[in-house]
Amino acid sequence: MIKEGIIVVNKPGGMTSHDVVEFVRKRLKTRRVGHAGTLDPMATGVLLILVGRCTKLFNHFLDFDKEYLATLTLGERTTSGDREGRIIEKKEYTSVTDRKVKGVFDSYLGEITQVPPMVSAIKHRGKRLYALARRGIEVNRRPRPVVIKELRLLEFNLPDIKFYLKCSKGTYVRQLAEDIARDLNCVGYISEIQRQSIGPFNISGALSLSQIDESFLRPYPV
């Protein structure tokens, strides 16, 4: 039996996207497995796993919008822009109000430009930026246009700001969070992040790793 299709996985925290690919390879007993849309180890949520000939469809998923639930924690900046990095700066945050946060959020709606973080997977002269960052090397990165379609405050409980984000491809949530913190005259990092959807693939239909088997392979297009 040919094994091919898409599995929508709810990635747990602490695993890389490649770890999930390796898990699925063993579970389905096939080597032809890939993923579309990397999630950092800390992140949870929707990860598209491609099996068999569907691995050739990677580019079909690049233009999909993505949705996230995330928490920005104010007061500290880290080397990675998330809670797993080393703290490199601290700043007071008590003057931040929910009204100020909503105002800053509104200012980001529409097309903006982002400078990719050094911990991203973008290549510079054949080397991944995160690999250079691990060696303490920082290089100039060209700003890239992205579109913020929705950005809503969900919970305001300093130092934590929980928000919902719908964005275009290429948006770096950690960088967005750092930029928002800067505009609040503060510093911050992402302490929690869950991807809710990639295009039509939603977390409500995502499987835990323990649920994965061949019966959940979905054809594409669906």
C-alpha positions, -999 to 999 in steps of 0.1 A, spaced: 0 0 0 13 34 -10 15 58 20 9 94 10 -11 124 21 -11 150 48 -13 147 85 -22 178 106 -2 174 138 -5 193 171 32 196 178 41 194 215 66 218 231 102 206 234 104 189 200 118 203 168 98 200 136 124 175 124 118 154 156 81 152 146 91 141 111 113 113 125 85 102 148 61 99 119 87 80 98 89 54 125 52 53 132 42 49 95 73 28 86 82 50 57 112 74 50 94 97 26 81 123 52 86 160 54 69 191 69 56 224 58 61 254 80 87 251 107 78 255 144 105 263 170 110 237 197 92 259 223 62 264 200 32 242 199 3 238 175 -4 231 138 24 214 119 17 200 85 34 166 79 37 155 42 39 119 34 49 101 1 44 121 -31 29 149 -10 64 159 0 67 174 -34 38 198 -27 58 218 -1 56 250 -22 18 247 -23 16 257 14 40 286 14 14 313 6 -11 303 33 -19 328 61 -12 316 96 -29 322 129 -13 322 164 -20 326 200 10 340 218 21 357 250 46 386 251 63 389 285 76 424 292 106 435 312 134 414 297 150 409 263 167 376 254 192 365 228 166 344 210 135 366 214 118 338 234 120 324 269 147 299 261 173 326 253 198 343 276 186 376 292 206 405 278 185 435 288 160 445 315 136 474 316 107 486 337 72 480 323 48 493 350 38 523 328 23 501 301 -15 500 300 -39 479 280 -49 511 261 -13 516 250 -10 480 239 -42 483 218 -29 514 202 4 498 193 -14 467 180 -35 489 157 -4 506 143 9 472 130 -22 463 110 -16 461 72 17 458 54 48 463 75 85 455 70 104 431 93 141 425 97 144 387 101 159 377 135 193 362 136 178 330 150 157 325 118 164 297 92 170 322 64 203 316 46 232 341 43 259 330 18 247 294 22 246 294 60 215 294 82 212 326 103 207 306 135 239 287 128 258 319 126 241 333 157 252 302 177 288 312 167 282 348 179 281 362 143 256 388 134 251 399 97 230 425 81 195 413 71 173 429 44 139 440 57 110 420 42 74 430 37 47 410 56 10 416 62 -6 417 97 -42 410 91 -55 408 126 -38 416 159 -60 415 190 -53 418 228 -68 388 246 -55 391 281 -36 419 299 -19 408 331 15 424 334 41 414 327 22 391 303 3 403 272 -16 375 255 -27 381 219 -42 367 187 -24 371 154 -34 364 118 -5 371 94 9 365 60 37 341 51 72 351 63 60 368 95 83 363 125 62 364 156 93 368 179 104 398 160 69 413 160 68 409 198 102 426 202 91 454 180 58 458 199 77 459 232 101 486 218 71 507 208 58 504 244 91 518 255 100 485 270 116 452 261 101 417 260 101 382 246 77 355 235 70 332 265 42 311 248 32 305 212 7 281 196 0 280 159 -37 278 155 -39 273 117 -21 272 84 -46 282 57 -75 257 59 -57 234 84 -69 242 119 -58 230 153 -93 216 159 -85 189 135 -49 184 145 -37 151 160 -15 144 190 15 122 183 -1 93 200 -30 94 176 -11 92 144 -16 62 121 -22 56 84 -59 61 87 -54 98 93 -36 105 60 -55 131 41 -53 136 3 -43 169 -11 -60 190 -23 -87 183 2 
